[in-house]
């Protein structure tokens, strides 16, 4: 079964991909995720506080975007 090759012990480690992380991009990624989480929570708060059905639908649409 060739699709189960990864379970075998005969792995050629020279074919493995190397990787590295750029600290600036990691920080940028963290900041983007934090900003997105803040925006989502802010929109959810405004959705709950909306008084009219149109306001709720508008904030729900904004959150979906």
Secondary structure, DSSP 8 states (H G I E B T S, - for coil): -GGGGGGSS---GGGS------HHHHHHHHHHHHHHHHHHHHHHHHHHH--SHHHHHHHHHHHH-
